[in-house]
């Protein structure tokens, strides 16, 4: 149950992270933020990143074997990176229509899944 909770928290966290990092580009594309000064864009992204941390920190605390969770720190990090790429790919393909997903992207994701596999080997 802690493993599933950790992954769900990471999914939410990475959704906020992706919008914090790349949402400003969508706002610019929609001509919403074209006149905003950079510091305002940074503050808006930072505001979203706050919510990322509100889910990332609990995910790490719940999932870490230091606190009785099922994952060691390396496993947590590898899971987080894979979740991050899955969330990023979904958001980019759904929100940024001009971005395309190619075979080499899929190949790189397969290697990341293999990284998860190897991180969990005993």
C-alpha positions as CSV (number, residue, x, y, z in Angstrom):
1,X,0.0,0.0,0.0
2,X,2.9,2.4,0.8
3,X,4.4,1.6,-2.6
4,X,1.2,2.6,-4.4
5,X,0.7,5.7,-2.3
6,X,4.3,6.8,-3.0
7,X,3.7,6.4,-6.8
8,X,0.4,8.2,-6.7
9,X,2.0,11.1,-4.8
10,X,4.9,11.2,-7.3
11,X,2.3,11.3,-10.2
12,X,0.6,14.4,-8.6
13,X,4.0,16.0,-7.8
14,X,5.4,15.5,-11.3
15,X,2.2,17.0,-12.8
16,X,2.7,20.2,-10.9
17,X,6.5,20.1,-11.7
18,X,5.8,19.7,-15.4
19,X,3.4,22.7,-15.4
20,X,5.8,24.7,-13.3
21,X,8.7,24.1,-15.7
22,X,6.9,24.1,-19.0
23,X,3.5,25.8,-18.5
24,X,5.0,29.2,-19.1
25,X,5.8,28.1,-22.6
26,X,2.1,27.2,-23.2
27,X,1.1,30.6,-21.8
28,X,3.5,32.2,-24.2
29,X,2.2,30.1,-27.1
30,X,-1.4,31.2,-26.2
31,X,-0.2,34.8,-26.1
32,X,-1.2,35.1,-22.4
33,X,2.2,35.9,-21.0
34,X,4.1,37.5,-23.9
35,X,4.3,40.8,-22.0
36,X,5.0,39.4,-18.6
37,X,8.5,40.2,-17.2
38,X,10.7,37.2,-16.5
39,X,10.6,37.6,-12.8
40,X,6.7,37.3,-12.8
41,X,7.0,34.1,-14.9
42,X,9.6,32.8,-12.4
43,X,7.3,33.7,-9.5
44,X,4.3,32.0,-11.1
45,X,6.4,28.8,-11.8
46,X,7.7,28.9,-8.2
47,X,4.2,29.1,-6.9
48,X,3.3,25.9,-8.8
49,X,6.5,24.3,-7.7
50,X,5.4,24.8,-4.1
51,X,2.6,22.3,-4.7
52,X,5.1,19.9,-6.3
53,X,7.0,19.9,-3.1
54,X,3.7,19.4,-1.1
55,X,3.4,16.0,-2.8
56,X,7.1,15.1,-3.4
57,X,8.2,15.4,0.2
58,X,5.4,13.1,1.5
59,X,6.1,10.7,-1.4
60,X,9.8,10.4,-0.3
61,X,8.9,10.1,3.4
62,X,6.2,7.5,2.8
63,X,8.2,5.5,0.3
64,X,11.6,5.6,1.9
65,X,12.9,2.5,3.7
66,X,14.3,5.0,6.3
67,X,10.7,5.6,7.4
68,X,9.5,2.0,7.0
69,X,8.6,2.4,3.3
70,X,9.4,-0.2,0.6
71,X,12.1,1.7,-1.4
72,X,15.7,2.6,-0.8
73,X,16.8,6.1,-1.9
74,X,18.2,4.9,-5.3
75,X,15.0,3.0,-6.1
76,X,12.9,6.1,-5.1
77,X,15.0,8.3,-7.4
78,X,14.7,5.9,-10.3
79,X,11.0,5.6,-9.9
80,X,10.6,9.4,-9.6
81,X,12.5,9.9,-12.9
82,X,10.4,7.3,-14.7
83,X,7.2,8.9,-13.4
84,X,8.5,12.3,-14.3
85,X,9.1,11.2,-17.9
86,X,5.7,9.5,-18.2
87,X,3.9,12.6,-16.9
88,X,6.0,14.9,-19.0
89,X,5.2,12.8,-22.2
90,X,1.5,12.7,-21.5
91,X,1.3,16.5,-20.8
92,X,3.5,17.4,-23.8
93,X,1.6,15.3,-26.2
94,X,-1.8,16.4,-24.9
95,X,-1.2,20.1,-24.2
96,X,1.6,21.0,-26.7
97,X,0.1,19.7,-29.9
98,X,3.1,20.6,-32.1
99,X,5.4,18.3,-30.1
100,X,5.7,14.8,-31.5
101,X,6.7,11.5,-29.9
102,X,9.1,9.5,-32.0
103,X,10.5,6.0,-31.9
104,X,13.8,7.1,-30.4
105,X,11.8,8.7,-27.5
106,X,10.1,5.3,-26.9
107,X,13.5,3.6,-27.1
108,X,15.0,5.9,-24.4
109,X,12.0,5.2,-22.2
110,X,12.5,1.5,-22.5
111,X,16.0,2.0,-21.3
112,X,14.7,3.9,-18.3
113,X,12.3,1.1,-17.5
114,X,15.2,-1.2,-17.7
115,X,17.0,1.1,-15.2
116,X,14.1,0.6,-12.8
117,X,14.4,-3.2,-13.3
118,X,18.1,-3.1,-12.6
119,X,17.7,-0.8,-9.6
120,X,15.4,-3.4,-8.0
121,X,17.6,-6.4,-8.6
122,X,18.9,-7.9,-5.4
